[in-house]
Amino acid sequence: MNYKNDVEALDDLHARYRELHTEISKVIYGQDQVVTQVLNTLFSRGHCLLIGVPGLAKTLLVISIAKVLGLKYNRIQFTPDLMPSDIIGTEILDKDRQFRFVPGPVFANIILADEINRTPPKTQSALLEAMQEQAVTSAGHHFILEQPFFVLATQNPIEQEGTYPLPEAQLDRFMFSVWLDYPKFADEITIVKKTTSTYHYDLHTVISGEEIQYFQDLIRKVPVNDNVVQYAVKLAARSRPFTELAAEVANQYLKWGAGPRASQYLVLGAKTHAVLNGKYAPDIEDVQAVAPSILRHRIIKNYKAEAENITVDEIIARLM
């Protein structure tokens, strides 16, 4: 990438982002906000958890993003009998009677962990090292994963039969938790017309893996004013009940608050949100834009919030 300076590179990233959005919208209708948050996670070098009822194009979204990014993509269907070796790979005895490691589906750039809550925590945890360290360990050998590496997991919130809650340590590795809602009436009309006809779409690659890594590093260099950092850290601290900076709503309705990783993601997500929207530095509004998706899976309600039917998003709104 031959840019004269970082400002020119940031302008190009903004243009690429709009082009990515245009390409993906050929396939995904009525989920613009979801696409925005998934791309934010990608350029922030994070991972994303998509939560929604069946039929909202969660899987199609991931496949479409993999195509426009020109990256290697693997899908892992999580089931109750899935084992850790089915994800990271296993050693086999080859014809020369030598042990040889056979890589699992985690060795790709984009991983779709489909219905991640349908497998026991033992298997869910097989993704932990890959998500945090960008590497896996098998039979005492350490394998570095190819970059960029991005996990997009889906979860069905309505059917609890045969599901296992994600451990808090696993949830904390996801930068964003994104809720998919039903499409608007006009969008659903478009969806039905195009998916029940001979309509065919061609997705074009917009950006390469090497360019994605460059832009991920560039976003880390984006300057942030101290008041924005302080707001992000204070927002996370206000969610921690009965601590020095705890908000009254946290003391009243929360059992646990967000940890330091939330503060880091609030700043990083705000940087990416600002750049993708054509700005050169984030402000408090950028922190507020990404806060619900970063905080909603990191705070735990108490019995009083459950009894009064107070939602997590209502609590986050009051924290801000």
MODA-V743030 format. One record per residue. N is the residue number from 1. RES is the residue in one small letter. PHI is phi in whole degrees, -180 to 180 (* if undefined). OMEGA is omega in whole degrees, -180 to 180 (* if undefined). Layout:
{{N,RES,PHI,OMEGA} {N,RES,PHI,OMEGA}}
This chain:
{{1,m,*,-177} {2,n,-104,177} {3,y,-105,179} {4,k,-67,-179} {5,n,-158,-178} {6,d,-67,180} {7,v,-64,178} {8,e,-63,179} {9,a,-66,179} {10,l,-66,177} {11,d,-63,179} {12,d,-67,177} {13,l,-62,177} {14,h,-60,179} {15,a,-67,179} {16,r,-63,180} {17,y,-61,179} {18,r,-66,178} {19,e,-67,177} {20,l,-60,-179} {21,h,-61,-179} {22,t,-64,-180} {23,e,-64,-178} {24,i,-64,-179} {25,s,-69,173} {26,k,-66,-174} {27,v,-114,-175} {28,i,-102,-178} {29,y,-112,173} {30,g,74,179} {31,q,-127,-176} {32,d,-58,-178} {33,q,-65,179} {34,v,-66,178} {35,v,-59,179} {36,t,-59,-177} {37,q,-71,178} {38,v,-65,179} {39,l,-68,175} {40,n,-60,180} {41,t,-62,-179} {42,l,-61,-177} {43,f,-73,175} {44,s,-86,-176} {45,r,62,179} {46,g,-119,178} {47,h,-132,-171} {48,c,-132,176} {49,l,-113,180} {50,l,-103,-178} {51,i,-120,179} {52,g,-176,-179} {53,v,-71,-179} {54,p,-61,174} {55,g,91,-179} {56,l,-99,173} {57,a,69,178} {58,k,-63,-178} {59,t,-67,179} {60,l,-62,178} {61,l,-60,-178} {62,v,-65,179} {63,i,-61,-179} {64,s,-65,179} {65,i,-64,179} {66,a,-61,-179} {67,k,-69,-177} {68,v,-74,177} {69,l,-91,179} {70,g,64,-177} {71,l,-113,176} {72,k,-72,-173} {73,y,-128,174} {74,n,-133,177} {75,r,-110,176} {76,i,-117,178} {77,q,-87,-177} {78,f,-79,180} {79,t,-134,-178} {80,p,-59,-177} {81,d,-98,179} {82,l,-70,-179} {83,m,-110,178} {84,p,-55,-180} {85,s,-66,177} {86,d,-70,-179} {87,i,-101,-173} {88,i,-92,-179} {89,g,112,-177} {90,t,-152,176} {91,e,-92,177} {92,i,-126,176} {93,l,-94,-175} {94,d,-82,-175} {95,k,-67,177} {96,d,-90,-180} {97,r,60,175} {98,q,-119,178} {99,f,-75,-178} {100,r,-134,-180} {101,f,-83,176} {102,v,-106,-176} {103,p,-61,176} {104,g,-89,-176} {105,p,-67,179} {106,v,-68,179} {107,f,-83,177} {108,a,-154,180} {109,n,-85,179} {110,i,-121,180} {111,i,-112,171} {112,l,-96,176} {113,a,-92,-172} {114,d,-79,-179} {115,e,53,-174} {116,i,-61,-179} {117,n,-84,178} {118,r,-95,179} {119,t,-123,-178} {120,p,-64,-179} {121,p,-55,179} {122,k,-58,-180} {123,t,-80,176} {124,q,-56,-176} {125,s,-68,178} {126,a,-63,179} {127,l,-86,-172} {128,l,-58,-178} {129,e,-64,-180} {130,a,-63,-178} {131,m,-71,-175} {132,q,-89,-173} {133,e,-102,-176} {134,q,57,-179} {135,a,-157,175} {136,v,-134,178} {137,t,-121,179} {138,s,-141,178} {139,a,52,177} {140,g,81,179} {141,h,-105,-177} {142,h,-105,-178} {143,f,-121,178} {144,i,-83,-179} {145,l,-82,179} {146,e,-67,179} {147,q,-101,-5} {148,p,-74,-179} {149,f,-126,-170} {150,f,-143,178} {151,v,-104,176} {152,l,-119,-177} {153,a,-106,176} {154,t,-115,-178} {155,q,-148,178} {156,n,-96,-174} {157,p,-86,-170} {158,i,-104,-177} {159,e,-104,-176} {160,q,-96,179} {161,e,-66,177} {162,g,75,178} {163,t,-117,-179} {164,y,-129,179} {165,p,-60,178} {166,l,-71,176} {167,p,-59,-178} {168,e,-59,180} {169,a,-63,178} {170,q,-72,-180} {171,l,-59,-176} {172,d,-66,179} {173,r,-76,178} {174,f,-84,179} {175,m,-67,-178} {176,f,-117,166} {177,s,-117,-171} {178,v,-111,177} {179,w,-91,175} {180,l,-99,179} {181,d,-101,176} {182,y,-63,178} {183,p,-69,175} {184,k,-68,-174} {185,f,-57,-178} {186,a,-64,179} {187,d,-67,180} {188,e,-68,174} {189,i,-60,179} {190,t,-62,-180} {191,i,-58,-177} {192,v,-65,-179} {193,k,-62,-173} {194,k,-81,-179} {195,t,-93,178} {196,t,-116,179} {197,s,-129,179} {198,t,-91,-179} {199,y,-57,-180} {200,h,-128,-179} {201,y,-120,175} {202,d,-121,178} {203,l,-95,-179} {204,h,-107,178} {205,t,-69,-175} {206,v,-104,-173} {207,i,-150,-178} {208,s,-99,178} {209,g,-62,179} {210,e,-64,179} {211,e,-69,178} {212,i,-61,179} {213,q,-62,178} {214,y,-61,-178} {215,f,-70,176} {216,q,-61,178} {217,d,-68,-180} {218,l,-63,-179} {219,i,-63,177} {220,r,-62,-177} {221,k,-86,-179} {222,v,-64,-178} {223,p,-72,179} {224,v,-132,177} {225,n,-68,-178} {226,d,-59,-178} {227,n,-66,178} {228,v,-73,177} {229,v,-62,-180} {230,q,-63,178} {231,y,-64,-179} {232,a,-63,-179} {233,v,-66,-180} {234,k,-67,178} {235,l,-62,177} {236,a,-65,-179} {237,a,-66,-180} {238,r,-67,-179} {239,s,-85,-175} {240,r,-95,-173} {241,p,-63,175} {242,f,60,171} {243,t,-113,-173} {244,e,-58,-176} {245,l,-104,-175} {246,a,-60,174} {247,a,-80,-179} {248,e,-63,180} {249,v,-65,177} {250,a,-71,178} {251,n,-61,-175} {252,q,-84,-169} {253,y,-122,-175} {254,l,-114,175} {255,k,-96,177} {256,w,-136,178} {257,g,-109,-178} {258,a,-78,180} {259,g,-90,-178} {260,p,-60,179} {261,r,-63,176} {262,a,-65,178} {263,s,-61,180} {264,q,-62,-178} {265,y,-69,177} {266,l,-62,179} {267,v,-71,-179} {268,l,-66,178} {269,g,-64,178} {270,a,-65,176} {271,k,-58,-178} {272,t,-64,179} {273,h,-59,-180} {274,a,-65,-177} {275,v,-64,-179} {276,l,-66,178} {277,n,-102,172} {278,g,87,178} {279,k,-103,-177} {280,y,-105,177} {281,a,-157,-178} {282,p,-81,172} {283,d,-126,-176} {284,i,-62,179} {285,e,-62,178} {286,d,-69,176} {287,v,-63,-179} {288,q,-66,-180} {289,a,-66,-177} {290,v,-97,-173} {291,a,-58,-178} {292,p,-57,-177} {293,s,-71,180} {294,i,-84,-173} {295,l,-95,-168} {296,r,-64,179} {297,h,-102,-179} {298,r,-113,177} {299,i,-116,-176} {300,i,-118,-179} {301,k,-74,175} {302,n,-96,-176} {303,y,-64,-178} {304,k,-67,178} {305,a,-64,178} {306,e,-64,-178} {307,a,-65,-179} {308,e,-93,177} {309,n,57,176} {310,i,-88,-178} {311,t,-85,178} {312,v,-62,-179} {313,d,-65,175} {314,e,-65,179} {315,i,-66,180} {316,i,-63,179} {317,a,-60,179} {318,r,-73,176} {319,l,-66,-177} {320,m,-83,*}}
